[in-house]
Amino acid sequence: MRNHNFSITKFVLGPISTNCYILACNKTKEAAIIDPAEEDNAIFDKIEDENYSLKYIINTHGHFDHIGGNKILKEKYCAKILIHRSDENMIINPQLYCSFKIGNTYNSPPADKYLEDGMVIKIGEIEISILHTPGHSPGSVSLIVDKNIFTGDTLFANGIGRTDLTGGSMEQIMHSIKEKLKLFNDDYTILPGHGSMSTIGEEMRNNPWLQ
């Protein structure tokens, strides 16, 4: 996905097919990677081929399938890891980031900076607005860039994130969707942590969990 200001490249990675995204400013070549499920040569090749300067590693939440590439990307590109404070311990604690479910342990460094609701961070000339959308985990966030929303595991095409893991809450996730994400215009694109893209309008009209 590309417009005149920025480009978005999607990778599907890891043991449960997590969507990982590179968001890059077309003018300055600064970039962020969102939810790196694991280290992968396709990510490295894209960064090198496009001559991107990787500034941030952004975790929409702290579960294992969204943090697996944190360590290698930080070491290779000196990028800063960003996550909401409520999930800060999750990325360094296997019992919290649930790697026991696949019998593997990911060794993520701690966060360098904490995301907060209403915060705006910049990648080159691109602004990323942070929206705290707890429910799947206490520190789940969504990222708004222009008319695109990276929803992590809060809202999917035809589904919502599970709430049966540590810190999950059905009440919170429904509040996050119906009182926060629903406020965006119908034509905003949803870029979720798993599965295909959608729009706010499509999900509010047809997602069976929201009817």
C-alpha positions, -999 to 999 in steps of 0.1 A, spaced: 0 0 0 14 34 -10 4 70 -12 24 101 -19 34 104 18 40 69 31 41 33 22 29 2 41 44 -32 35 27 -63 50 44 -96 59 27 -127 73 51 -143 97 54 -167 126 37 -198 139 2 -183 138 4 -161 107 8 -127 123 6 -96 102 37 -76 105 39 -41 88 67 -18 78 54 18 77 78 42 60 79 79 51 85 81 14 104 114 16 128 108 45 130 70 44 125 68 81 105 37 90 88 18 118 80 -19 120 48 -29 137 44 -63 154 75 -82 141 64 -118 148 99 -132 142 131 -124 124 128 -129 87 150 -123 58 122 -107 38 120 -79 64 158 -73 63 157 -74 25 130 -48 23 147 -24 47 180 -27 29 165 -26 -6 145 6 2 174 21 22 150 26 52 163 40 85 144 19 111 135 42 139 109 23 160 98 -12 167 61 -8 177 43 -36 196 5 -32 196 6 -55 226 29 -79 243 20 -115 232 47 -137 217 34 -136 182 39 -99 180 73 -95 196 94 -124 183 116 -101 161 122 -74 186 156 -85 197 173 -90 163 157 -58 149 169 -37 178 204 -52 176 207 -49 139 192 -14 134 194 2 169 157 9 167 137 17 199 110 -6 212 77 10 219 48 -5 238 21 6 262 32 6 299 5 -18 309 21 -45 287 57 -36 295 63 -67 317 46 -90 292 74 -87 265 101 -100 290 81 -126 308 73 -159 290 44 -167 313 28 -134 304 35 -133 267 22 -169 264 51 -185 245 44 -217 265 15 -223 242 40 -232 214 69 -244 235 92 -216 225 107 -187 244 113 -153 228 139 -130 244 128 -95 238 147 -65 253 126 -42 275 108 -12 261 127 19 254 96 42 254 60 38 265 30 45 243 2 65 259 -34 72 248 -34 104 227 3 104 221 16 113 186 49 99 174 66 108 141 83 87 114 99 112 92 70 135 82 43 109 91 23 112 123 11 81 142 -16 87 167 -19 62 196 -53 50 208 -53 28 239 -77 -1 231 -75 -26 260 -93 -59 262 -72 -84 243 -45 -73 267 -43 -45 292 -19 -25 271 -33 -31 236 -31 -1 214 -43 9 179 -22 31 156 -39 57 134 -20 69 103 -40 91 80 -72 70 73 -56 37 83 -59 20 117 -35 -8 128 -58 -26 152 -34 -53 165 -55 -81 180 -84 -58 190 -105 -59 159 -103 -82 129 -122 -87 97 -152 -106 109 -139 -111 144 -124 -96 176 -94 -106 197 -96 -133 223 -100 -123 259 -93 -155 277 -55 -149 282 -40 -132 312 -53 -96 315 -79 -101 288 -114 -86 293 -145 -90 271 -160 -59 287 -129 -38 279 -125 -50 243 -161 -43 235 -158 -8 250 -126 -2 230 -144 -12 198 -178 4 203 -167 35 222 -134 42 205 -129 25 171 -165 29 161 -161 67 162 -139 67 131 -155 72 97 -167 41 78 -140 44 52 -111 41 76 -91 10 66 -84 -16 93 -50 -33 92 -53 -61 118 -28 -83 135 -42 -114 117 -62 -120 86 -73 -96 59 -79 -59 58 -113 -44 62 -129 -11 70 -146 4 101 -180 5 82 -178 -31 71 -171 -43 106 -197 -22 123 -223 -34 98 -214 -71 94 -190 -83 121 -211 -109 141 -195 -99 174 -207 -63 171 -243 -68 162 
